[in-house]
Amino acid sequence: MKALYLAATLALATAGNGIAWAQNAAAATTPAPDASLTVTFEQIEMPEGQILLSLYDNEAAHDAGGKPVRAAIAKVEGKTVSVVFEGLAPGRYAIKAFHDVDGDGKMKTNPFGMPLEPFAFSNNAKPVGGPARWEAASFDVPAGASETRIAIQ
């Protein structure tokens, strides 16, 4: 009788653990909530050309000229332009952008490397001896919809 009771107890425990394992496996495969980010560029002085922007999700890529997590091009037709990034993981991000006034896809610079076309960084961070650093430009993007506004300089 003890053996039968022990076998029944083990069978129930195993079944219970199987349910718990299945629940844990389902929780582990449930994707994190998505975030969307609307980026609005303001104070555009020349309503022509396009805004080229790069979205970075880490300091190393941002500060060392690495690959952005997303990039976009938005046609300029007025004093503001908006771009929406969908399906982002919630986290910390930074943006680099420039207003390609002549539409050639390249940032015009003088012989010393100084920009000749308007540019901008998230948080309206200012360049100091080069592009704004991650520390100044990065911001949090929570789950759900969020927005940031950037003034073209």
N, CA, C and O of each residue as an XYZ file, in Angstrom:
612
protein
N       0.817     -1.185      0.000
C       0.000      0.000      0.000
C       0.869      1.261      0.000
O       0.558      2.234     -0.687
N       1.979      1.237      0.789
C       2.888      2.376      0.821
C       3.488      2.617     -0.559
O       3.642      3.765     -0.978
N       3.824      1.555     -1.259
C       4.411      1.688     -2.590
C       3.417      2.331     -3.550
O       3.811      3.164     -4.366
N       2.153      1.969     -3.474
C       1.124      2.534     -4.333
C       0.937      4.024     -4.030
O       0.804      4.849     -4.934
N       0.930      4.348     -2.712
C       0.783      5.744     -2.292
C       1.977      6.567     -2.797
O       1.794      7.675     -3.301
N       3.211      6.024     -2.661
C       4.414      6.713     -3.105
C       4.381      6.925     -4.617
O       4.741      8.001     -5.094
N       3.956      5.921     -5.373
C       3.876      6.041     -6.832
C       2.866      7.099     -7.230
O       3.124      7.883     -8.144
N       1.695      7.140     -6.551
C       0.671      8.140     -6.857
C       1.171      9.537     -6.525
O       0.916     10.480     -7.273
N       1.881      9.679     -5.411
C       2.426     10.978     -4.999
C       3.456     11.465     -6.012
O       3.440     12.634     -6.396
N       4.360     10.573     -6.452
C       5.362     10.941     -7.444
C       4.712     11.327     -8.772
O       5.154     12.268     -9.431
N       3.666     10.605     -9.163
C       2.973     10.914    -10.412
C       2.338     12.295    -10.347
O       2.417     13.058    -11.310
N       1.715     12.624     -9.231
C       1.105     13.947     -9.073
C       2.163     15.043     -9.029
O       1.996     16.110     -9.621
N       3.261     14.762     -8.315
C       4.329     15.759     -8.223
C       4.941     16.005     -9.594
O       5.210     17.148     -9.964
N       5.159     14.932    -10.344
C       5.725     15.076    -11.678
C       4.781     15.851    -12.583
O       5.211     16.727    -13.334
N       3.495     15.529    -12.511
C       2.512     16.261    -13.324
C       2.496     17.728    -12.939
O       2.436     18.601    -13.805
N       2.549     18.004    -11.635
C       2.566     19.393    -11.172
C       3.801     20.125    -11.652
O       3.719     21.277    -12.077
N       4.962     19.453    -11.587
C       6.191     20.070    -12.073
C       6.126     20.303    -13.574
O       6.655     21.296    -14.072
N       5.489     19.403    -14.290
C       5.335     19.572    -15.729
C       4.521     20.803    -16.047
O       4.844     21.543    -16.976
N       3.461     21.033    -15.280
C       2.643     22.229    -15.476
C       3.454     23.478    -15.167
O       3.423     24.451    -15.920
N       4.187     23.445    -14.042
C       5.012     24.594    -13.676
C       6.078     24.843    -14.741
O       6.343     25.991    -15.095
N       6.691     23.769    -15.253
C       7.704     23.922    -16.293
C       7.095     24.553    -17.539
O       7.689     25.443    -18.146
N       5.909     24.088    -17.917
C       5.242     24.636    -19.102
C       4.921     26.110    -18.901
O       5.069     26.909    -19.826
N       4.483     26.477    -17.697
C       4.176     27.882    -17.424
C       5.449     28.723    -17.485
O       5.445     29.817    -18.048
N       6.550     28.207    -16.900
C       7.817     28.943    -16.937
C       8.341     29.068    -18.360
O       8.867     30.114    -18.738
N       8.201     27.998    -19.156
C       8.650     28.047    -20.540
C       7.836     29.066    -21.327
O       8.389     29.803    -22.143
N       6.533     29.114    -21.090
C       5.689     30.092    -21.782
C       6.084     31.506    -21.386
O       6.133     32.401    -22.230
N       6.366     31.708    -20.102
C       6.767     33.043    -19.646
C       8.105     33.436    -20.259
O       8.314     34.600    -20.601
N       9.014     32.470    -20.398
C      10.333     32.762    -20.949
C      10.258     33.118    -22.434
O      11.101     33.868    -22.927
N       9.277     32.599    -23.146
C       9.189     32.882    -24.573
C       8.262     34.045    -24.888
O       8.161     34.449    -26.046
N       7.582     34.595    -23.885
C       6.722     35.744    -24.105
C       7.610     36.952    -24.389
O       8.458     37.293    -23.564
N       7.438     37.602    -25.529
C       8.307     38.729    -25.862
C       8.061     39.914    -24.930
O       6.970     40.099    -24.391
N       9.116     40.706    -24.763
C       8.991     41.924    -23.966
C       8.034     42.871    -24.690
O       7.920     42.817    -25.915
N       7.352     43.728    -23.952
C       6.433     44.662    -24.606
C       7.183     45.568    -25.577
O       8.305     46.001    -25.313
N       6.538     45.840    -26.696
C       7.136     46.716    -27.698
C       6.993     48.174    -27.298
O       6.107     48.554    -26.533
N       7.888     48.968    -27.839
C       7.822     50.417    -27.672
C       7.779     51.044    -29.061
O       8.308     50.491    -30.025
N       7.149     52.189    -29.141
C       7.218     52.979    -30.367
C       7.715     54.364    -29.984
O       7.432     54.868    -28.897
N       8.453     54.960    -30.889
C       9.038     56.275    -30.638
C       8.752     57.176    -31.825
O       9.119     56.867    -32.959
N       8.093     58.292    -31.553
C       7.884     59.322    -32.564
C       8.933     60.399    -32.344
O       9.020     60.980    -31.262
N       9.723     60.659    -33.367
C      10.764     61.678    -33.321
C      10.297     62.835    -34.189
O      10.068     62.665    -35.386
N      10.156     64.016    -33.587
C       9.730     65.202    -34.326
C      10.873     66.204    -34.362
O      11.378     66.635    -33.326
N      11.268     66.565    -35.578
C      12.306     67.574    -35.770
C      11.624     68.917    -35.965
O      10.686     69.037    -36.753
N      12.097     69.925    -35.245
C      11.502     71.264    -35.253
C      12.540     72.298    -35.687
O      13.729     72.004    -35.808
N      12.055     73.504    -35.915
C      12.888     74.658    -36.256
C      13.658     74.450    -37.555
O      14.800     74.886    -37.696
N      13.012     73.777    -38.496
C      13.621     73.578    -39.809
C      13.489     74.887    -40.576
O      12.379     75.372    -40.794
N      14.611     75.455    -40.982
C      14.596     76.752    -41.647
C      14.395     76.656    -43.152
O      13.813     77.559    -43.754
N      14.862     75.582    -43.768
C      14.738     75.416    -45.211
C      13.826     74.216    -45.491
O      14.229     73.075    -45.265
N      12.602     74.458    -45.980
C      11.653     73.362    -46.203
C      11.920     72.592    -47.496
O      11.078     72.546    -48.393
N      13.091     71.999    -47.570
C      13.485     71.223    -48.742
C      14.469     70.144    -48.317
O      14.982     70.183    -47.199
N      14.739     69.188    -49.189
C      15.693     68.131    -48.882
C      15.086     67.054    -48.004
O      13.906     66.724    -48.120
N      15.924     66.508    -47.116
C      15.502     65.395    -46.275
C      16.288     65.380    -44.972
O      17.401     65.899    -44.888
N      15.681     64.774    -43.962
C      16.369     64.545    -42.685
C      16.831     63.093    -42.691
O      16.025     62.190    -42.914
N      18.104     62.861    -42.450
C      18.643     61.517    -42.291
C      18.962     61.332    -40.817
O      19.639     62.167    -40.217
N      18.479     60.247    -40.230
C      18.722     60.037    -38.809
C      19.076     58.603    -38.511
O      18.666     57.676    -39.209
N      19.848     58.444    -37.458
C      20.265     57.138    -36.965
C      19.881     57.027    -35.502
O      20.072     57.961    -34.723
N      19.336     55.872    -35.138
C      18.908     55.590    -33.767
C      19.849     54.532    -33.200
O      20.003     53.455    -33.777
N      20.471     54.840    -32.079
C      21.439     53.943    -31.431
C      20.885     53.436    -30.110
O      20.167     54.149    -29.408
N      21.229     52.189    -29.777
C      20.762     51.615    -28.517
C      21.894     51.309    -27.542
O      21.679     50.651    -26.524
N      23.110     51.789    -27.852
C      24.200     51.587    -26.902
C      25.288     52.640    -27.102
O      25.449     53.200    -28.187
N      26.013     52.885    -26.041
C      27.032     53.928    -26.021
C      28.177     53.635    -26.992
O      28.649     54.533    -27.689
N      28.617     52.385    -27.034
C      29.763     52.046    -27.884
C      29.481     52.360    -29.348
O      30.302     52.990    -30.015
N      28.340     51.933    -29.851
C      28.003     52.195    -31.256
C      27.815     53.687    -31.498
O      28.281     54.214    -32.509
N      27.141     54.368    -30.586
C      26.878     55.794    -30.748
C      28.159     56.610    -30.768
O      28.367     57.418    -31.673
N      29.014     56.407    -29.784
C      30.199     57.252    -29.638
C      31.348     56.860    -30.565
O      32.215     57.685    -30.852
N      31.368     55.615    -31.035
C      32.480     55.162    -31.878
C      32.088     55.040    -33.351
O      32.834     54.460    -34.139
N      30.930     55.578    -33.730
C      30.520     55.523    -35.131
C      30.097     54.140    -35.582
O      30.249     53.789    -36.752
N      29.562     53.347    -34.653
C      29.114     51.998    -34.988
C      27.770     51.990    -35.696
O      27.222     53.033    -36.052
N      27.264     50.796    -35.888
C      26.018     50.610    -36.625
C      24.814     50.983    -35.755
O      24.717     50.545    -34.609
N      23.901     51.789    -36.298
C      22.685     52.118    -35.544
C      21.734     50.925    -35.528
O      21.814     50.038    -36.377
N      20.834     50.920    -34.546
C      19.824     49.879    -34.470
C      18.733     50.124    -35.515
O      18.118     49.175    -36.001
N      18.495     51.370    -35.855
C      17.546     51.769    -36.902
C      18.042     53.050    -37.564
O      18.821     53.806    -36.984
N      17.579     53.274    -38.780
C      17.882     54.511    -39.511
C      16.651     54.872    -40.324
O      15.831     54.008    -40.637
N      16.522     56.139    -40.661
C      15.362     56.585    -41.438
C      15.723     57.825    -42.237
O      16.676     58.540    -41.925
N      14.935     58.056    -43.273
C      15.031     59.261    -44.088
C      13.625     59.839    -44.166
O      12.672     59.128    -44.483
N      13.499     61.134    -43.875
C      12.190     61.796    -43.919
C      12.273     63.016    -44.826
O      13.138     63.875    -44.656
N      11.378     63.079    -45.772
C      11.318     64.217    -46.698
C      10.891     65.469    -45.929
O       9.968     65.423    -45.116
N      11.565     66.575    -46.190
C      11.257     67.849    -45.541
C      10.334     68.648    -46.456
O      10.659     68.909    -47.615
N       9.176     69.032    -45.914
C       8.218     69.838    -46.684
C       7.654     70.988    -45.870
O       6.742     71.678    -46.326
N       8.174     71.205    -44.686
C       7.682     72.275    -43.830
C       8.669     72.550    -42.708
O       9.850     72.221    -42.813
N       8.178     73.157    -41.633
C       9.040     73.531    -40.509
C       9.223     72.410    -39.486
O      10.063     72.515    -38.592
N       8.429     71.324    -39.617
C       8.576     70.153    -38.749
C       8.492     68.882    -39.601
O       7.861     68.862    -40.657
N       9.139     67.834    -39.116
C       9.123     66.520    -39.755
C       9.073     65.489    -38.642
O       9.784     65.617    -37.645
N       8.235     64.462    -38.804
C       8.158     63.392    -37.807
C       8.473     62.038    -38.430
O       8.137     61.770    -39.584
N       9.121     61.198    -37.644
C       9.453     59.826    -38.013
C       9.006     58.941    -36.863
O       9.187     59.301    -35.700
N       8.424     57.788    -37.171
C       7.983     56.858    -36.128
C       8.768     55.558    -36.250
O       8.840     54.965    -37.326
N       9.350     55.124    -35.146
C      10.008     53.824    -35.060
C       9.095     52.896    -34.254
O       8.789     53.177    -33.095
N       8.664     51.799    -34.864
C       7.794     50.817    -34.210
C       8.614     49.593    -33.823
O       9.684     49.351    -34.380
N       8.102     48.822    -32.863
C       8.700     47.540    -32.511
C      10.055     47.631    -31.846
O      10.873     46.720    -31.972
N      10.301     48.716    -31.143
C      11.559     48.846    -30.404
C      11.461     48.103    -29.083
O      10.375     47.964    -28.521
N      12.576     47.635    -28.597
C      12.639     47.106    -27.242
C      12.714     48.307    -26.301
O      13.466     49.242    -26.577
N      11.970     48.315    -25.212
C      12.131     49.414    -24.252
C      13.591     49.483    -23.802
O      14.237     48.453    -23.607
N      14.099     50.691    -23.641
C      15.493     50.845    -23.232
C      15.982     52.256    -23.458
O      15.199     53.195    -23.599
N      17.290     52.382    -23.489
C      17.929     53.692    -23.642
C      18.404     53.844    -25.088
O      18.979     52.920    -25.662
N      18.156     55.021    -25.669
C      18.476     55.287    -27.067
C      19.064     56.688    -27.216
O      18.943     57.521    -26.319
N      19.702     56.936    -28.357
C      20.191     58.266    -28.712
C      20.070     58.420    -30.224
O      20.117     57.438    -30.964
N      19.915     59.651    -30.669
C      19.698     59.942    -32.093
C      20.739     60.937    -32.591
O      21.073     61.912    -31.918
N      21.244     60.657    -33.804
C      22.071     61.597    -34.559
C      21.323     61.869    -35.850
O      20.785     60.947    -36.461
N      21.284     63.135    -36.274
C      20.553     63.473    -37.489
C      21.195     64.666    -38.178
O      21.906     65.457    -37.558
N      20.925     64.777    -39.480
C      21.287     65.994    -40.179
C      20.264     66.273    -41.264
O      19.601     65.372    -41.778
N      20.158     67.569    -41.598
C      19.237     68.019    -42.637
C      20.030     68.080    -43.941
O      20.829     68.990    -44.161
N      19.792     67.103    -44.785
C      20.442     67.012    -46.092
C      19.695     67.948    -47.040
O      18.819     67.519    -47.791
N      20.046     69.204    -46.994
C      19.322     70.241    -47.728
C      19.327     69.983    -49.231
O      18.302     70.150    -49.891
N      20.461     69.580    -49.773
C      20.542     69.372    -51.226
C      20.128     67.961    -51.654
O      20.101     67.671    -52.850
N      19.808     67.091    -50.716
C      19.285     65.764    -51.033
C      20.283     64.791    -51.628
O      19.881     63.831    -52.287
N      21.587     65.011    -51.415
C      22.579     64.105    -51.993
C      22.931     62.922    -51.085
O      23.727     62.064    -51.468
N      22.342     62.871    -49.881
C      22.591     61.758    -48.962
C      23.878     61.868    -48.176
O      24.262     60.924    -47.487
N      24.554     63.006    -48.266
C      25.836     63.192    -47.579
C      25.828     64.494    -46.797
O      25.248     65.490    -47.229
N      26.478     64.472    -45.645
C      26.649     65.686    -44.851
C      27.769     66.511    -45.462
O      28.907     66.051    -45.551
N      27.452     67.715    -45.879
C      28.469     68.620    -46.430
C      29.300     69.158    -45.262
O      28.771     69.544    -44.220
N      30.622     69.169    -45.474
C      31.525     69.706    -44.455
C      32.540     70.624    -45.130
O      32.763     70.542    -46.338
N      33.147     71.492    -44.336
C      34.224     72.336    -44.842
C      35.530     71.529    -44.812
O      35.524     70.386    -44.356
N      36.633     72.088    -45.281
C      37.899     71.339    -45.294
C      38.380     70.892    -43.913
O      39.220     69.997    -43.810
N      37.862     71.498    -42.868
C      38.256     71.125    -41.505
C      37.299     70.116    -40.879
O      37.467     69.747    -39.716
N      36.283     69.657    -41.645
C      35.323     68.667    -41.149
C      34.140     69.253    -40.408
O      33.346     68.514    -39.827
N      34.012     70.565    -40.419
C      32.887     71.212    -39.747
C      31.640     71.099    -40.631
O      31.727     71.316    -41.839
N      30.490     70.766    -40.054
C      29.266     70.614    -40.850
C      28.840     71.921    -41.511
O      28.897     72.991    -40.907
N      28.410     71.806    -42.769
C      27.866     72.945    -43.495
C      26.353     72.824    -43.658
O      25.703     73.756    -44.132
N      25.790     71.680    -43.268
C      24.338     71.487    -43.296
C      23.860     71.355    -41.857
O      24.607     70.902    -40.990
N      22.603     71.755    -41.600
C      22.071     71.685    -40.235
C      22.084     70.250    -39.695
O      21.944     69.290    -40.452
N      22.254     70.122    -38.385
C      22.322     68.812    -37.741
C      21.622     68.872    -36.397
O      21.207     69.942    -35.951
N      21.494     67.726    -35.757
C      20.837     67.685    -34.447
C      21.154     66.375    -33.741
O      21.525     65.377    -34.360
N      20.992     66.418    -32.415
C      21.156     65.238    -31.569
C      19.982     65.179    -30.601
O      19.414     66.210    -30.240
N      19.625     63.982    -30.187
C      18.546     63.851    -29.213
C      18.901     64.629    -27.946
O      20.070     64.882    -27.657
N      17.866     64.998    -27.204
C      17.982     65.866    -26.019
C      18.497     67.250    -26.384
O      18.850     68.034    -25.503
N      18.543     67.560    -27.690
C      19.134     68.814    -28.162
C      20.542     68.993    -27.606
O      20.982     70.105    -27.315
N      21.238     67.856    -27.466
C      22.608     67.862    -26.944
C      23.507     68.654    -27.883
O      23.353     68.606    -29.104
N      24.428     69.366    -27.304
C      25.345     70.213    -28.076
C      26.626     69.446    -28.390
O      27.124     68.688    -27.558
N      27.154     69.646    -29.591
C      28.437     69.023    -29.927
C      29.563     69.710    -29.162
O      29.569     70.931    -29.008
N      30.506     68.917    -28.690
C      31.664     69.464    -27.993
C      32.899     68.807    -28.600
O      33.253     67.685    -28.239
N      33.551     69.510    -29.521
C      34.724     68.952    -30.187
C      34.385     67.771    -31.093
O      35.253     66.953    -31.395
N      33.143     67.678    -31.524
C      32.664     66.574    -32.367
C      31.206     66.301    -32.030
O      30.582     67.087    -31.318
N      30.659     65.210    -32.526
C      29.249     64.908    -32.249
C      28.973     64.788    -30.748
O      29.854     64.424    -29.970
N      27.750     65.098    -30.364
C      27.352     64.966    -28.957
C      27.576     63.529    -28.502
O      27.384     62.592    -29.277
N      27.971     63.359    -27.278
C      28.260     62.035    -26.707
C      26.974     61.381    -26.194
O      25.980     62.058    -25.931
N      27.014     60.067    -26.058
C      25.898     59.256    -25.555
C      25.384     59.813    -24.232
O      24.176     59.927    -24.028
N      26.289     60.154    -23.351
C      25.910     60.652    -22.020
C      24.961     61.845    -22.111
O      24.033     61.959    -21.311
N      25.182     62.728    -23.071
C      24.346     63.921    -23.219
C      23.111     63.665    -24.071
O      22.080     64.306    -23.867
N      23.196     62.739    -25.024
C      22.122     62.557    -26.001
C      21.150     61.425    -25.673
O      20.051     61.400    -26.227
N      21.510     60.497    -24.801
C      20.663     59.322    -24.583
C      19.456     59.641    -23.706
O      19.488     60.531    -22.855
N      18.387     58.877    -23.950
C      17.123     59.056    -23.229
C      16.408     57.711    -23.156
O      16.690     56.808    -23.944
N      15.484     57.582    -22.209
C      14.750     56.332    -22.022
C      13.524     56.269    -22.917
O      12.814     57.259    -23.095
N      13.287     55.089    -23.477
C      12.080     54.803    -24.244
C      11.363     53.670    -23.503
O      11.816     52.526    -23.531
N      10.247     53.988    -22.842
C       9.505     52.950    -22.108
C       8.627     52.134    -23.046
O       8.476     52.482    -24.217
N       8.049     51.053    -22.539
C       7.080     50.279    -23.321
C       5.902     51.184    -23.669
O       5.555     52.087    -22.907
N       5.296     50.937    -24.817
C       4.185     51.767    -25.270
C       4.687     52.878    -26.176
O       5.806     52.827    -26.685
N       3.856     53.868    -26.365
C       4.178     54.977    -27.261
C       4.870     56.103    -26.505
O       4.470     56.458    -25.396
N       5.906     56.657    -27.111
C       6.570     57.826    -26.530
C       7.010     58.745    -27.669
O       6.980     58.373    -28.842
N       7.416     59.954    -27.287
C       7.777     60.966    -28.284
C       8.966     61.757    -27.785
O       9.145     61.952    -26.583
N       9.784     62.214    -28.735
C      10.857     63.139    -28.415
C      10.881     64.225    -29.488
O      10.548     63.968    -30.645
N      11.268     65.411    -29.111
C      11.354     66.539    -30.035
C      12.794     67.010    -30.086
O      13.471     67.109    -29.063
N      13.251     67.302    -31.304
C      14.637     67.704    -31.510
C      14.656     68.940    -32.401
O      14.003     68.972    -33.444
N      15.410     69.960    -31.983
C      15.564     71.185    -32.774
C      16.754     71.020    -33.714
O      17.858     70.682    -33.287
N      16.510     71.265    -35.003
C      17.613     71.244    -35.975
C      18.468     72.479    -35.734
O      17.939     73.587    -35.642
N      19.777     72.308    -35.630
C      20.701     73.403    -35.291
C      21.310     74.002    -36.544
O      22.110     74.933    -36.457
